[in-house]
Amino acid sequence: MNARELVASCLDNPLMLDRIGDAEEFHTAGINSGEVIRIALRCEEEVGRPLDDDELALAGTLQGIDRLLAKEVG
C-alpha cells in the first residue's frame, strides 16, 4: 500500500486527495482532525506498532507516510 491509497481509505471524501501535493501538510490542506487521527491509526496498523513522536510528525504529509512505510519495508 502506498501513502495515497492509505490516506484515501481514511478520508470522508477521498476525491479531495487529488488536490493535495505530496509535501503539503494535511492540516492546511483541509483534512479534518478526525481524518488525521484515522490516518495515524492506519499508519500504525501498516507498520504493526505504535508510532513514535517523530513518526507521527511524518504522518502529516503524503511524502512522510511514504517514507514511514518504506522504512518498515526496508
PDB file of N, H, CA, C and O in Angstrom:
ATOM      1  N   MET A   1       0.852  -1.169   0.000  1.00  0.00           N
ATOM      2  CA  MET A   1       0.000   0.000   0.000  1.00  0.00           C
ATOM      3  C   MET A   1       0.904   1.242   0.000  1.00  0.00           C
ATOM      4  O   MET A   1       1.911   1.289   0.708  1.00  0.00           O
ATOM      5  N   ASN A   2       0.534   2.230  -0.794  1.00  0.00           N
ATOM      6  H   ASN A   2      -0.284   2.192  -1.369  1.00  0.00           H
ATOM      7  CA  ASN A   2       1.295   3.480  -0.783  1.00  0.00           C
ATOM      8  C   ASN A   2       0.540   4.541   0.008  1.00  0.00           C
ATOM      9  O   ASN A   2      -0.582   4.309   0.460  1.00  0.00           O
ATOM     10  N   ALA A   3       1.154   5.691   0.170  1.00  0.00           N
ATOM     11  H   ALA A   3       2.065   5.880  -0.197  1.00  0.00           H
ATOM     12  CA  ALA A   3       0.572   6.746   1.012  1.00  0.00           C
ATOM     13  C   ALA A   3      -0.771   7.225   0.486  1.00  0.00           C
ATOM     14  O   ALA A   3      -1.703   7.410   1.268  1.00  0.00           O
ATOM     15  N   ARG A   4      -0.891   7.430  -0.810  1.00  0.00           N
ATOM     16  H   ARG A   4      -0.133   7.280  -1.446  1.00  0.00           H
ATOM     17  CA  ARG A   4      -2.162   7.925  -1.367  1.00  0.00           C
ATOM     18  C   ARG A   4      -3.293   6.934  -1.112  1.00  0.00           C
ATOM     19  O   ARG A   4      -4.405   7.342  -0.775  1.00  0.00           O
ATOM     20  N   GLU A   5      -3.030   5.658  -1.265  1.00  0.00           N
ATOM     21  H   GLU A   5      -2.127   5.326  -1.539  1.00  0.00           H
ATOM     22  CA  GLU A   5      -4.055   4.640  -1.006  1.00  0.00           C
ATOM     23  C   GLU A   5      -4.435   4.631   0.467  1.00  0.00           C
ATOM     24  O   GLU A   5      -5.615   4.557   0.811  1.00  0.00           O
ATOM     25  N   LEU A   6      -3.436   4.704   1.332  1.00  0.00           N
ATOM     26  H   LEU A   6      -2.477   4.764   1.053  1.00  0.00           H
ATOM     27  CA  LEU A   6      -3.683   4.701   2.765  1.00  0.00           C
ATOM     28  C   LEU A   6      -4.534   5.898   3.174  1.00  0.00           C
ATOM     29  O   LEU A   6      -5.532   5.746   3.879  1.00  0.00           O
ATOM     30  N   VAL A   7      -4.139   7.081   2.732  1.00  0.00           N
ATOM     31  H   VAL A   7      -3.329   7.204   2.159  1.00  0.00           H
ATOM     32  CA  VAL A   7      -4.864   8.294   3.114  1.00  0.00           C
ATOM     33  C   VAL A   7      -6.270   8.284   2.524  1.00  0.00           C
ATOM     34  O   VAL A   7      -7.224   8.647   3.210  1.00  0.00           O
ATOM     35  N   ALA A   8      -6.414   7.878   1.275  1.00  0.00           N
ATOM     36  H   ALA A   8      -5.638   7.583   0.717  1.00  0.00           H
ATOM     37  CA  ALA A   8      -7.735   7.839   0.639  1.00  0.00           C
ATOM     38  C   ALA A   8      -8.696   6.966   1.439  1.00  0.00           C
ATOM     39  O   ALA A   8      -9.884   7.274   1.535  1.00  0.00           O
ATOM     40  N   SER A   9      -8.187   5.880   2.010  1.00  0.00           N
ATOM     41  H   SER A   9      -7.222   5.629   1.932  1.00  0.00           H
ATOM     42  CA  SER A   9      -9.056   4.979   2.781  1.00  0.00           C
ATOM     43  C   SER A   9      -9.527   5.600   4.093  1.00  0.00           C
ATOM     44  O   SER A   9     -10.435   5.074   4.736  1.00  0.00           O
ATOM     45  N   CYS A  10      -8.916   6.714   4.494  1.00  0.00           N
ATOM     46  H   CYS A  10      -8.178   7.141   3.972  1.00  0.00           H
ATOM     47  CA  CYS A  10      -9.242   7.360   5.766  1.00  0.00           C
ATOM     48  C   CYS A  10     -10.081   8.632   5.617  1.00  0.00           C
ATOM     49  O   CYS A  10     -10.550   9.185   6.612  1.00  0.00           O
ATOM     50  N   LEU A  11     -10.270   9.091   4.391  1.00  0.00           N
ATOM     51  H   LEU A  11      -9.890   8.642   3.582  1.00  0.00           H
ATOM     52  CA  LEU A  11     -10.959  10.364   4.173  1.00  0.00           C
ATOM     53  C   LEU A  11     -12.450  10.175   3.947  1.00  0.00           C
ATOM     54  O   LEU A  11     -12.878   9.205   3.323  1.00  0.00           O
ATOM     55  N   ASP A  12     -13.237  11.114   4.463  1.00  0.00           N
ATOM     56  H   ASP A  12     -12.890  11.903   4.970  1.00  0.00           H
ATOM     57  CA  ASP A  12     -14.675  11.110   4.204  1.00  0.00           C
ATOM     58  C   ASP A  12     -14.941  11.352   2.721  1.00  0.00           C
ATOM     59  O   ASP A  12     -15.885  10.796   2.160  1.00  0.00           O
ATOM     60  N   ASN A  13     -14.108  12.181   2.083  1.00  0.00           N
ATOM     61  H   ASN A  13     -13.341  12.633   2.539  1.00  0.00           H
ATOM     62  CA  ASN A  13     -14.217  12.485   0.661  1.00  0.00           C
ATOM     63  C   ASN A  13     -12.860  12.210   0.002  1.00  0.00           C
ATOM     64  O   ASN A  13     -12.043  13.121  -0.125  1.00  0.00           O
ATOM     65  N   PRO A  14     -12.615  10.969  -0.415  1.00  0.00           N
ATOM     66  CA  PRO A  14     -11.307  10.609  -0.957  1.00  0.00           C
ATOM     67  C   PRO A  14     -10.902  11.417  -2.199  1.00  0.00           C
ATOM     68  O   PRO A  14      -9.713  11.516  -2.503  1.00  0.00           O
ATOM     69  N   LEU A  15     -11.861  11.988  -2.912  1.00  0.00           N
ATOM     70  H   LEU A  15     -12.826  11.908  -2.665  1.00  0.00           H
ATOM     71  CA  LEU A  15     -11.525  12.769  -4.100  1.00  0.00           C
ATOM     72  C   LEU A  15     -10.730  14.026  -3.771  1.00  0.00           C
ATOM     73  O   LEU A  15     -10.028  14.554  -4.633  1.00  0.00           O
ATOM     74  N   MET A  16     -10.829  14.509  -2.541  1.00  0.00           N
ATOM     75  H   MET A  16     -11.399  14.080  -1.840  1.00  0.00           H
ATOM     76  CA  MET A  16     -10.066  15.707  -2.170  1.00  0.00           C
ATOM     77  C   MET A  16      -8.563  15.447  -2.206  1.00  0.00           C
ATOM     78  O   MET A  16      -7.770  16.387  -2.264  1.00  0.00           O
ATOM     79  N   LEU A  17      -8.175  14.183  -2.172  1.00  0.00           N
ATOM     80  H   LEU A  17      -8.820  13.420  -2.125  1.00  0.00           H
ATOM     81  CA  LEU A  17      -6.768  13.827  -2.215  1.00  0.00           C
ATOM     82  C   LEU A  17      -6.119  14.267  -3.530  1.00  0.00           C
ATOM     83  O   LEU A  17      -4.911  14.501  -3.577  1.00  0.00           O
ATOM     84  N   ASP A  18      -6.906  14.377  -4.582  1.00  0.00           N
ATOM     85  H   ASP A  18      -7.887  14.187  -4.544  1.00  0.00           H
ATOM     86  CA  ASP A  18      -6.381  14.831  -5.878  1.00  0.00           C
ATOM     87  C   ASP A  18      -5.833  16.254  -5.815  1.00  0.00           C
ATOM     88  O   ASP A  18      -5.016  16.637  -6.652  1.00  0.00           O
ATOM     89  N   ARG A  19      -6.270  17.034  -4.839  1.00  0.00           N
ATOM     90  H   ARG A  19      -6.934  16.722  -4.159  1.00  0.00           H
ATOM     91  CA  ARG A  19      -5.839  18.432  -4.711  1.00  0.00           C
ATOM     92  C   ARG A  19      -4.683  18.618  -3.734  1.00  0.00           C
ATOM     93  O   ARG A  19      -4.242  19.745  -3.507  1.00  0.00           O
ATOM     94  N   ILE A  20      -4.197  17.543  -3.162  1.00  0.00           N
ATOM     95  H   ILE A  20      -4.555  16.628  -3.347  1.00  0.00           H
ATOM     96  CA  ILE A  20      -3.164  17.634  -2.127  1.00  0.00           C
ATOM     97  C   ILE A  20      -1.812  17.215  -2.698  1.00  0.00           C
ATOM     98  O   ILE A  20      -1.666  16.120  -3.241  1.00  0.00           O
ATOM     99  N   GLY A  21      -0.832  18.097  -2.568  1.00  0.00           N
ATOM    100  H   GLY A  21      -0.950  18.987  -2.127  1.00  0.00           H
ATOM    101  CA  GLY A  21       0.529  17.789  -3.009  1.00  0.00           C
ATOM    102  C   GLY A  21       1.222  16.844  -2.041  1.00  0.00           C
ATOM    103  O   GLY A  21       0.823  16.726  -0.882  1.00  0.00           O
ATOM    104  N   ASP A  22       2.247  16.180  -2.516  1.00  0.00           N
ATOM    105  H   ASP A  22       2.571  16.275  -3.457  1.00  0.00           H
ATOM    106  CA  ASP A  22       2.945  15.183  -1.700  1.00  0.00           C
ATOM    107  C   ASP A  22       3.552  15.755  -0.418  1.00  0.00           C
ATOM    108  O   ASP A  22       3.599  15.070   0.603  1.00  0.00           O
ATOM    109  N   ALA A  23       4.018  17.012  -0.466  1.00  0.00           N
ATOM    110  H   ALA A  23       3.979  17.568  -1.296  1.00  0.00           H
ATOM    111  CA  ALA A  23       4.671  17.623   0.701  1.00  0.00           C
ATOM    112  C   ALA A  23       3.741  18.554   1.472  1.00  0.00           C
ATOM    113  O   ALA A  23       4.169  19.187   2.437  1.00  0.00           O
ATOM    114  N   GLU A  24       2.492  18.647   1.067  1.00  0.00           N
ATOM    115  H   GLU A  24       2.145  18.134   0.282  1.00  0.00           H
ATOM    116  CA  GLU A  24       1.542  19.557   1.724  1.00  0.00           C
ATOM    117  C   GLU A  24       1.060  18.964   3.048  1.00  0.00           C
ATOM    118  O   GLU A  24       0.686  17.794   3.122  1.00  0.00           O
ATOM    119  N   GLU A  25       1.077  19.793   4.084  1.00  0.00           N
ATOM    120  H   GLU A  25       1.381  20.744   4.024  1.00  0.00           H
ATOM    121  CA  GLU A  25       0.610  19.357   5.410  1.00  0.00           C
ATOM    122  C   GLU A  25      -0.906  19.127   5.379  1.00  0.00           C
ATOM    123  O   GLU A  25      -1.653  19.954   4.857  1.00  0.00           O
ATOM    124  N   PHE A  26      -1.348  18.012   5.935  1.00  0.00           N
ATOM    125  H   PHE A  26      -0.741  17.340   6.359  1.00  0.00           H
ATOM    126  CA  PHE A  26      -2.763  17.677   5.922  1.00  0.00           C
ATOM    127  C   PHE A  26      -3.629  18.731   6.601  1.00  0.00           C
ATOM    128  O   PHE A  26      -4.716  19.050   6.120  1.00  0.00           O
ATOM    129  N   HIS A  27      -3.144  19.274   7.723  1.00  0.00           N
ATOM    130  H   HIS A  27      -2.261  19.015   8.113  1.00  0.00           H
ATOM    131  CA  HIS A  27      -3.964  20.231   8.465  1.00  0.00           C
ATOM    132  C   HIS A  27      -4.186  21.532   7.686  1.00  0.00           C
ATOM    133  O   HIS A  27      -5.163  22.234   7.948  1.00  0.00           O
ATOM    134  N   THR A  28      -3.314  21.868   6.746  1.00  0.00           N
ATOM    135  H   THR A  28      -2.521  21.298   6.534  1.00  0.00           H
ATOM    136  CA  THR A  28      -3.526  23.066   5.928  1.00  0.00           C
ATOM    137  C   THR A  28      -4.227  22.736   4.616  1.00  0.00           C
ATOM    138  O   THR A  28      -4.635  23.638   3.884  1.00  0.00           O
ATOM    139  N   ALA A  29      -4.367  21.459   4.320  1.00  0.00           N
ATOM    140  H   ALA A  29      -4.036  20.726   4.915  1.00  0.00           H
ATOM    141  CA  ALA A  29      -4.980  21.025   3.064  1.00  0.00           C
ATOM    142  C   ALA A  29      -6.483  20.781   3.188  1.00  0.00           C
ATOM    143  O   ALA A  29      -7.141  20.418   2.213  1.00  0.00           O
ATOM    144  N   GLY A  30      -7.020  20.983   4.389  1.00  0.00           N
ATOM    145  H   GLY A  30      -6.485  21.278   5.181  1.00  0.00           H
ATOM    146  CA  GLY A  30      -8.457  20.803   4.577  1.00  0.00           C
ATOM    147  C   GLY A  30      -8.871  19.453   5.131  1.00  0.00           C
ATOM    148  O   GLY A  30     -10.062  19.155   5.213  1.00  0.00           O
ATOM    149  N   ILE A  31      -7.909  18.639   5.511  1.00  0.00           N
ATOM    150  H   ILE A  31      -6.941  18.881   5.445  1.00  0.00           H
ATOM    151  CA  ILE A  31      -8.234  17.354   6.138  1.00  0.00           C
ATOM    152  C   ILE A  31      -8.530  17.614   7.612  1.00  0.00           C
ATOM    153  O   ILE A  31      -7.722  18.211   8.322  1.00  0.00           O
ATOM    154  N   ASN A  32      -9.697  17.161   8.060  1.00  0.00           N
ATOM    155  H   ASN A  32     -10.354  16.677   7.482  1.00  0.00           H
ATOM    156  CA  ASN A  32     -10.106  17.477   9.434  1.00  0.00           C
ATOM    157  C   ASN A  32      -9.395  16.595  10.461  1.00  0.00           C
ATOM    158  O   ASN A  32      -8.782  15.585  10.116  1.00  0.00           O
ATOM    159  N   SER A  33      -9.489  16.991  11.703  1.00  0.00           N
ATOM    160  H   SER A  33      -9.986  17.812  11.983  1.00  0.00           H
ATOM    161  CA  SER A  33      -8.734  16.325  12.772  1.00  0.00           C
ATOM    162  C   SER A  33      -9.118  14.847  12.935  1.00  0.00           C
ATOM    163  O   SER A  33      -8.262  14.014  13.232  1.00  0.00           O
ATOM    164  N   GLY A  34     -10.375  14.530  12.746  1.00  0.00           N
ATOM    165  H   GLY A  34     -11.070  15.207  12.505  1.00  0.00           H
ATOM    166  CA  GLY A  34     -10.792  13.132  12.846  1.00  0.00           C
ATOM    167  C   GLY A  34     -10.147  12.280  11.766  1.00  0.00           C
ATOM    168  O   GLY A  34      -9.744  11.143  12.013  1.00  0.00           O
ATOM    169  N   GLU A  35     -10.053  12.839  10.571  1.00  0.00           N
ATOM    170  H   GLU A  35     -10.381  13.762  10.370  1.00  0.00           H
ATOM    171  CA  GLU A  35      -9.405  12.118   9.475  1.00  0.00           C
ATOM    172  C   GLU A  35      -7.907  11.968   9.731  1.00  0.00           C
ATOM    173  O   GLU A  35      -7.325  10.928   9.422  1.00  0.00           O
ATOM    174  N   VAL A  36      -7.281  13.002  10.294  1.00  0.00           N
ATOM    175  H   VAL A  36      -7.754  13.847  10.546  1.00  0.00           H
ATOM    176  CA  VAL A  36      -5.854  12.932  10.625  1.00  0.00           C
ATOM    177  C   VAL A  36      -5.600  11.813  11.643  1.00  0.00           C
ATOM    178  O   VAL A  36      -4.615  11.083  11.539  1.00  0.00           O
ATOM    179  N   ILE A  37      -6.484  11.691  12.610  1.00  0.00           N
ATOM    180  H   ILE A  37      -7.285  12.284  12.694  1.00  0.00           H
ATOM    181  CA  ILE A  37      -6.355  10.611  13.596  1.00  0.00           C
ATOM    182  C   ILE A  37      -6.502   9.251  12.921  1.00  0.00           C
ATOM    183  O   ILE A  37      -5.743   8.326  13.210  1.00  0.00           O
ATOM    184  N   ARG A  38      -7.478   9.130  12.021  1.00  0.00           N
ATOM    185  H   ARG A  38      -8.094   9.881  11.786  1.00  0.00           H
ATOM    186  CA  ARG A  38      -7.643   7.858  11.291  1.00  0.00           C
ATOM    187  C   ARG A  38      -6.393   7.525  10.470  1.00  0.00           C
ATOM    188  O   ARG A  38      -5.981   6.367  10.401  1.00  0.00           O
ATOM    189  N   ILE A  39      -5.796   8.537   9.855  1.00  0.00           N
ATOM    190  H   ILE A  39      -6.130   9.478   9.911  1.00  0.00           H
ATOM    191  CA  ILE A  39      -4.571   8.331   9.074  1.00  0.00           C
ATOM    192  C   ILE A  39      -3.457   7.801   9.979  1.00  0.00           C
ATOM    193  O   ILE A  39      -2.771   6.842   9.625  1.00  0.00           O
ATOM    194  N   ALA A  40      -3.279   8.420  11.137  1.00  0.00           N
ATOM    195  H   ALA A  40      -3.835   9.199  11.425  1.00  0.00           H
ATOM    196  CA  ALA A  40      -2.228   7.980  12.064  1.00  0.00           C
ATOM    197  C   ALA A  40      -2.481   6.543  12.533  1.00  0.00           C
ATOM    198  O   ALA A  40      -1.551   5.738  12.597  1.00  0.00           O
ATOM    199  N   LEU A  41      -3.723   6.225  12.858  1.00  0.00           N
ATOM    200  H   LEU A  41      -4.478   6.879  12.807  1.00  0.00           H
ATOM    201  CA  LEU A  41      -4.052   4.866  13.297  1.00  0.00           C
ATOM    202  C   LEU A  41      -3.825   3.854  12.182  1.00  0.00           C
ATOM    203  O   LEU A  41      -3.358   2.742  12.428  1.00  0.00           O
ATOM    204  N   ARG A  42      -4.155   4.241  10.967  1.00  0.00           N
ATOM    205  H   ARG A  42      -4.535   5.144  10.767  1.00  0.00           H
ATOM    206  CA  ARG A  42      -3.949   3.349   9.815  1.00  0.00           C
ATOM    207  C   ARG A  42      -2.458   3.126   9.572  1.00  0.00           C
ATOM    208  O   ARG A  42      -2.045   2.017   9.233  1.00  0.00           O
ATOM    209  N   CYS A  43      -1.656   4.162   9.741  1.00  0.00           N
ATOM    210  H   CYS A  43      -1.991   5.063  10.017  1.00  0.00           H
ATOM    211  CA  CYS A  43      -0.196   4.023   9.631  1.00  0.00           C
ATOM    212  C   CYS A  43       0.313   3.024  10.664  1.00  0.00           C
ATOM    213  O   CYS A  43       1.154   2.179  10.359  1.00  0.00           O
ATOM    214  N   GLU A  44      -0.202   3.128  11.887  1.00  0.00           N
ATOM    215  H   GLU A  44      -0.885   3.815  12.135  1.00  0.00           H
ATOM    216  CA  GLU A  44       0.209   2.185  12.926  1.00  0.00           C
ATOM    217  C   GLU A  44      -0.162   0.757  12.553  1.00  0.00           C
ATOM    218  O   GLU A  44       0.606  -0.171  12.806  1.00  0.00           O
ATOM    219  N   GLU A  45      -1.328   0.576  11.955  1.00  0.00           N
ATOM    220  H   GLU A  45      -1.952   1.330  11.749  1.00  0.00           H
ATOM    221  CA  GLU A  45      -1.718  -0.763  11.504  1.00  0.00           C
ATOM    222  C   GLU A  45      -0.749  -1.285  10.447  1.00  0.00           C
ATOM    223  O   GLU A  45      -0.358  -2.453  10.471  1.00  0.00           O
ATOM    224  N   GLU A  46      -0.369  -0.415   9.527  1.00  0.00           N
ATOM    225  H   GLU A  46      -0.686   0.533   9.507  1.00  0.00           H
ATOM    226  CA  GLU A  46       0.527  -0.821   8.437  1.00  0.00           C
ATOM    227  C   GLU A  46       1.916  -1.211   8.946  1.00  0.00           C
ATOM    228  O   GLU A  46       2.504  -2.183   8.472  1.00  0.00           O
ATOM    229  N   VAL A  47       2.438  -0.451   9.912  1.00  0.00           N
ATOM    230  H   VAL A  47       1.960   0.339  10.297  1.00  0.00           H
ATOM    231  CA  VAL A  47       3.782  -0.764  10.418  1.00  0.00           C
ATOM    232  C   VAL A  47       3.754  -1.790  11.549  1.00  0.00           C
ATOM    233  O   VAL A  47       4.795  -2.328  11.927  1.00  0.00           O
ATOM    234  N   GLY A  48       2.580  -2.058  12.083  1.00  0.00           N
ATOM    235  H   GLY A  48       1.735  -1.621  11.776  1.00  0.00           H
ATOM    236  CA  GLY A  48       2.438  -3.104  13.083  1.00  0.00           C
ATOM    237  C   GLY A  48       2.858  -2.728  14.488  1.00  0.00           C
ATOM    238  O   GLY A  48       3.153  -3.593  15.312  1.00  0.00           O
ATOM    239  N   ARG A  49       2.885  -1.414  14.761  1.00  0.00           N
ATOM    240  H   ARG A  49       2.645  -0.711  14.091  1.00  0.00           H
ATOM    241  CA  ARG A  49       3.278  -0.962  16.102  1.00  0.00           C
ATOM    242  C   ARG A  49       2.885   0.504  16.248  1.00  0.00           C
ATOM    243  O   ARG A  49       2.588   1.173  15.258  1.00  0.00           O
ATOM    244  N   PRO A  50       2.884   1.005  17.489  1.00  0.00           N
ATOM    245  CA  PRO A  50       2.612   2.436  17.692  1.00  0.00           C
ATOM    246  C   PRO A  50       3.716   3.293  17.069  1.00  0.00           C
ATOM    247  O   PRO A  50       4.883   2.902  17.051  1.00  0.00           O
ATOM    248  N   LEU A  51       3.339   4.448  16.566  1.00  0.00           N
ATOM    249  H   LEU A  51       2.391   4.766  16.580  1.00  0.00           H
ATOM    250  CA  LEU A  51       4.306   5.395  16.019  1.00  0.00           C
ATOM    251  C   LEU A  51       4.904   6.231  17.133  1.00  0.00           C
ATOM    252  O   LEU A  51       4.211   6.593  18.084  1.00  0.00           O
ATOM    253  N   ASP A  52       6.186   6.538  17.022  1.00  0.00           N
ATOM    254  H   ASP A  52       6.749   6.244  16.249  1.00  0.00           H
ATOM    255  CA  ASP A  52       6.789   7.455  17.992  1.00  0.00           C
ATOM    256  C   ASP A  52       6.506   8.898  17.550  1.00  0.00           C
ATOM    257  O   ASP A  52       5.895   9.116  16.504  1.00  0.00           O
ATOM    258  N   ASP A  53       6.941   9.869  18.334  1.00  0.00           N
ATOM    259  H   ASP A  53       7.437   9.692  19.184  1.00  0.00           H
ATOM    260  CA  ASP A  53       6.627  11.274  18.053  1.00  0.00           C
ATOM    261  C   ASP A  53       7.138  11.731  16.693  1.00  0.00           C
ATOM    262  O   ASP A  53       6.428  12.426  15.967  1.00  0.00           O
ATOM    263  N   ASP A  54       8.365  11.346  16.340  1.00  0.00           N
ATOM    264  H   ASP A  54       8.942  10.781  16.930  1.00  0.00           H
ATOM    265  CA  ASP A  54       8.922  11.730  15.043  1.00  0.00           C
ATOM    266  C   ASP A  54       8.136  11.111  13.894  1.00  0.00           C
ATOM    267  O   ASP A  54       7.918  11.752  12.866  1.00  0.00           O
ATOM    268  N   GLU A  55       7.720   9.883  14.069  1.00  0.00           N
ATOM    269  H   GLU A  55       7.897   9.362  14.904  1.00  0.00           H
ATOM    270  CA  GLU A  55       6.929   9.205  13.038  1.00  0.00           C
ATOM    271  C   GLU A  55       5.540   9.820  12.907  1.00  0.00           C
ATOM    272  O   GLU A  55       5.001   9.921  11.805  1.00  0.00           O
ATOM    273  N   LEU A  56       4.967  10.229  14.028  1.00  0.00           N
ATOM    274  H   LEU A  56       5.405  10.147  14.924  1.00  0.00           H
ATOM    275  CA  LEU A  56       3.668  10.916  13.948  1.00  0.00           C
ATOM    276  C   LEU A  56       3.787  12.206  13.157  1.00  0.00           C
ATOM    277  O   LEU A  56       2.873  12.563  12.413  1.00  0.00           O
ATOM    278  N   ALA A  57       4.890  12.903  13.306  1.00  0.00           N
ATOM    279  H   ALA A  57       5.632  12.613  13.911  1.00  0.00           H
ATOM    280  CA  ALA A  57       5.124  14.117  12.535  1.00  0.00           C
ATOM    281  C   ALA A  57       5.232  13.780  11.041  1.00  0.00           C
ATOM    282  O   ALA A  57       4.729  14.525  10.200  1.00  0.00           O
ATOM    283  N   LEU A  58       5.878  12.677  10.718  1.00  0.00           N
ATOM    284  H   LEU A  58       6.286  12.072  11.401  1.00  0.00           H
ATOM    285  CA  LEU A  58       5.969  12.248   9.322  1.00  0.00           C
ATOM    286  C   LEU A  58       4.600  11.958   8.729  1.00  0.00           C
ATOM    287  O   LEU A  58       4.369  12.186   7.542  1.00  0.00           O
ATOM    288  N   ALA A  59       3.702  11.460   9.551  1.00  0.00           N
ATOM    289  H   ALA A  59       3.889  11.274  10.516  1.00  0.00           H
ATOM    290  CA  ALA A  59       2.379  11.058   9.075  1.00  0.00           C
ATOM    291  C   ALA A  59       1.487  12.242   8.721  1.00  0.00           C
ATOM    292  O   ALA A  59       0.304  12.055   8.437  1.00  0.00           O
ATOM    293  N   GLY A  60       2.026  13.445   8.731  1.00  0.00           N
ATOM    294  H   GLY A  60       2.987  13.597   8.961  1.00  0.00           H
ATOM    295  CA  GLY A  60       1.250  14.633   8.393  1.00  0.00           C
ATOM    296  C   GLY A  60       1.288  15.030   6.929  1.00  0.00           C
ATOM    297  O   GLY A  60       0.649  16.004   6.530  1.00  0.00           O
ATOM    298  N   THR A  61       2.043  14.272   6.116  1.00  0.00           N
ATOM    299  H   THR A  61       2.562  13.481   6.440  1.00  0.00           H
ATOM    300  CA  THR A  61       2.095  14.526   4.670  1.00  0.00           C
ATOM    301  C   THR A  61       2.147  13.192   3.940  1.00  0.00           C
ATOM    302  O   THR A  61       2.514  12.169   4.519  1.00  0.00           O
ATOM    303  N   LEU A  62       1.780  13.212   2.675  1.00  0.00           N
ATOM    304  H   LEU A  62       1.481  14.043   2.206  1.00  0.00           H
ATOM    305  CA  LEU A  62       1.886  12.007   1.856  1.00  0.00           C
ATOM    306  C   LEU A  62       3.336  11.562   1.728  1.00  0.00           C
ATOM    307  O   LEU A  62       3.640  10.372   1.808  1.00  0.00           O
ATOM    308  N   GLN A  63       4.219  12.521   1.529  1.00  0.00           N
ATOM    309  H   GLN A  63       3.971  13.488   1.463  1.00  0.00           H
ATOM    310  CA  GLN A  63       5.642  12.241   1.407  1.00  0.00           C
ATOM    311  C   GLN A  63       6.173  11.560   2.676  1.00  0.00           C
ATOM    312  O   GLN A  63       6.938  10.599   2.602  1.00  0.00           O
ATOM    313  N   GLY A  64       5.762  12.064   3.817  1.00  0.00           N
ATOM    314  H   GLY A  64       5.140  12.845   3.877  1.00  0.00           H
ATOM    315  CA  GLY A  64       6.180  11.485   5.085  1.00  0.00           C
ATOM    316  C   GLY A  64       5.660  10.073   5.284  1.00  0.00           C
ATOM    317  O   GLY A  64       6.373   9.204   5.787  1.00  0.00           O
ATOM    318  N   ILE A  65       4.421   9.849   4.888  1.00  0.00           N
ATOM    319  H   ILE A  65       3.842  10.555   4.480  1.00  0.00           H
ATOM    320  CA  ILE A  65       3.848   8.497   5.030  1.00  0.00           C
ATOM    321  C   ILE A  65       4.585   7.531   4.122  1.00  0.00           C
ATOM    322  O   ILE A  65       4.866   6.401   4.522  1.00  0.00           O
ATOM    323  N   ASP A  66       4.903   7.956   2.898  1.00  0.00           N
ATOM    324  H   ASP A  66       4.674   8.874   2.573  1.00  0.00           H
ATOM    325  CA  ASP A  66       5.677   7.079   2.010  1.00  0.00           C
ATOM    326  C   ASP A  66       7.024   6.730   2.645  1.00  0.00           C
ATOM    327  O   ASP A  66       7.464   5.583   2.572  1.00  0.00           O
ATOM    328  N   ARG A  67       7.676   7.709   3.266  1.00  0.00           N
ATOM    329  H   ARG A  67       7.318   8.641   3.326  1.00  0.00           H
ATOM    330  CA  ARG A  67       8.961   7.455   3.954  1.00  0.00           C
ATOM    331  C   ARG A  67       8.778   6.479   5.108  1.00  0.00           C
ATOM    332  O   ARG A  67       9.578   5.563   5.296  1.00  0.00           O
ATOM    333  N   LEU A  68       7.717   6.689   5.873  1.00  0.00           N
ATOM    334  H   LEU A  68       7.067   7.434   5.719  1.00  0.00           H
ATOM    335  CA  LEU A  68       7.428   5.819   7.012  1.00  0.00           C
ATOM    336  C   LEU A  68       7.184   4.379   6.547  1.00  0.00           C
ATOM    337  O   LEU A  68       7.722   3.437   7.129  1.00  0.00           O
ATOM    338  N   LEU A  69       6.391   4.217   5.520  1.00  0.00           N
ATOM    339  H   LEU A  69       5.954   4.982   5.048  1.00  0.00           H
ATOM    340  CA  LEU A  69       6.086   2.878   5.023  1.00  0.00           C
ATOM    341  C   LEU A  69       7.326   2.213   4.416  1.00  0.00           C
ATOM    342  O   LEU A  69       7.531   1.012   4.588  1.00  0.00           O
ATOM    343  N   ALA A  70       8.142   2.980   3.717  1.00  0.00           N
ATOM    344  H   ALA A  70       7.976   3.956   3.577  1.00  0.00           H
ATOM    345  CA  ALA A  70       9.365   2.445   3.112  1.00  0.00           C
ATOM    346  C   ALA A  70      10.362   2.019   4.183  1.00  0.00           C
ATOM    347  O   ALA A  70      11.072   1.027   4.022  1.00  0.00           O
ATOM    348  N   LYS A  71      10.410   2.772   5.272  1.00  0.00           N
ATOM    349  H   LYS A  71       9.834   3.579   5.403  1.00  0.00           H
ATOM    350  CA  LYS A  71      11.313   2.452   6.386  1.00  0.00           C
ATOM    351  C   LYS A  71      10.976   1.082   6.970  1.00  0.00           C
ATOM    352  O   LYS A  71      11.869   0.330   7.358  1.00  0.00           O
ATOM    353  N   GLU A  72       9.698   0.767   7.028  1.00  0.00           N
ATOM    354  H   GLU A  72       8.972   1.379   6.713  1.00  0.00           H
ATOM    355  CA  GLU A  72       9.270  -0.509   7.593  1.00  0.00           C
ATOM    356  C   GLU A  72       9.559  -1.655   6.635  1.00  0.00           C
ATOM    357  O   GLU A  72       9.828  -2.771   7.078  1.00  0.00           O
ATOM    358  N   VAL A  73       9.508  -1.402   5.335  1.00  0.00           N
ATOM    359  H   VAL A  73       9.289  -0.495   4.975  1.00  0.00           H
ATOM    360  CA  VAL A  73       9.760  -2.447   4.353  1.00  0.00           C
ATOM    361  C   VAL A  73      11.250  -2.710   4.239  1.00  0.00           C
ATOM    362  O   VAL A  73      11.690  -3.857   4.151  1.00  0.00           O
ATOM    363  N   GLY A  74      12.045  -1.594   4.242  1.00  0.00           N
ATOM    364  H   GLY A  74      11.688  -0.663   4.313  1.00  0.00           H
ATOM    365  CA  GLY A  74      13.490  -1.705   4.039  1.00  0.00           C
ATOM    366  C   GLY A  74      14.167  -1.925   5.315  1.00  0.00           C
ATOM    367  O   GLY A  74      15.392  -2.045   5.351  1.00  0.00           O
TER     368      GLY A  74
END
